Each structure stands twice: as C-alpha cells, then as structure tokens.
C-alpha cells in the first residue's frame, strides 16, 4: 500500500544518483583545494623561515634571487594548474546536473 509508483521511484532514484555525484565532485574539489593550500603555505613558510634565519644581509639578497624567483614561478604554475583542474571538475559537476 505504501509503495510508490514505478515512474516516481525511477525519478527519485535518478535525483538521488545526481545528488551523490554532486557531493562526490564537491569532495574531490575540496580535497584538491586543501592539498594545494597546504603545499603552498608550507612551502612559502619554510622558505621565509629560512630567509629570516639568515644572519647576513648579503646572503639574504642572494637567497632572494636564487630561491624566491623559482619558488614564485612554481607557485604560479601550481595556481594555474589548480585553477584549470578546478574548472574541469566544476564543468563535470554541472554536466551531471544537466544530464
């Protein structure tokens, strides 16, 4: 007596599957974002701590040109890569919603 009609059950299962897929994509996005932010801030934290521990000002200037520029380029590359991955996951997430 309490059973749903067949078509209604199919529609509810479809909506439930889409909801699960959306949550899975959100989980993947936030895992990637938190990993990126962890690597980004830990890397910069180690670099800046090392620079602050330097005793001589000349050594700091040398370290800035030797280490900071590549670190900045790596950070920029990671940021662009993370942005592209983020857009890809969001695009796939909306593809699940629309189909």
N, C-alpha and C positions, 0 to 999 in steps of 0.2 A: 504494500500500500504506500510506503514511504519512498519508493524508488522514483528516480527522476526519469523523464522521457529520454529515449536514446539520443536524440539530436541535442538536447540540453546538456547531457553528460559529455558528449563529444566536444561541445563548445567550451564547457568548463575545464575539461582536460587540456584543450588547446591553450586556453588562457593561463592555466597553471604551469604548463610547459614553458610558455613565453616568460612568465614571471620568474621561474627558476633560471632560465638562460640569462635574463637581465641581471639577476643577483650574481650569477657566476661571472659575467663580464665586469660588473662593479667590483667584485672581489679581486679579479685579475688586475684591473686598473689601479686599485689602491695598494695592492702588493707591489706593483711596479713603481708607483709613485713613492711609496715609503722607502723602498730599497734605494731608489735614486737619491732621495733626500738624505738618507743615511750616508751613502757613499760620498755625496757632495760635501756635506758639512764635516764629516770625519776627515776627509782628505784635506780640506781647507784648514780645519782645526790643527791637524798635525803640522801642516806647512807653516801656519802663522806662529804656532808654539815654537817651532824650530827657529824661525826668524827672530822671535823675541828673545830666545836664549843666546843668540849670538852676542859676543862681547864687543866686537869691533865694528864700527860703522861702515868701514870699507868692505868688510865681509858681508854685511847686510846688503849693500849695493850690488855686490857680485851675485849674491844669492837671489836677489830680486830678478836680475836679468837672466840668470841661469835656470831658476826653478819656477818663478812666478809666471813667466810667459808661457812655457809649456803647460803648466797647471791651468792657466786661464784658457788655453786652447782646448785642453782635454775637457774642462768643464763646459765650454761652449759646445763641443761635439756631443757630450752626453746630454746636454739640454736639448739640442736639436733632435738627436736620436729619440729621446724620451717623448718629445712633442709629437714626432711622427708616429711612434708606437701608440701613444695615447689617442691620436686622431683615428688610427686604424681600428683600435678597439671600440671607440665610440661609433664609428661608421658601422662596424659589425653588429654592435648592440642595437642600433636603430634599424638595421636590416632585419634583425629578429623581430623587432616590434612591428614593422610594416608588413612582413610576410606571414 
